[in-house]
Amino acid sequence: MSPSWLVLGHLQKVGLKWDKRKGELQKWNNSVGNGIERKLKKELIYAKSVIDVQLYSRVSGEYSV
């Protein structure tokens, strides 16, 4: 008995999972999931209060807000 049925069964399960995820991804509005979209909206509220951001040293990653 060949184990190819096991491989084919696995490929079928993976294909079904990919199809399901593709359908879910097509429902997204902004190319990100709902949880990430909520976090981005929350952070944008804080970002609107930032007036200026300046980079002092690219090597050390020092910024001033």
Stockholm file with secondary structure:
# STOCKHOLM 1.0

chainA/1-65         MSPSWLVLGHLQKVGLKWDKRKGELQKWNNSVGNGIERKLKKELIYAKSVIDVQLYSRVSGEYSV
#=GR chainA/1-65 SS CCTHHHHHHHHHHHHHHHHHHHHHHTTCSSSSCHHHHHHHHHHHHHHTTCCCCEEEETTTTEEEC
#=GC SS_cons        CCTHHHHHHHHHHHHHHHHHHHHHHTTCSSSSCHHHHHHHHHHHHHHTTCCCCEEEETTTTEEEC
//
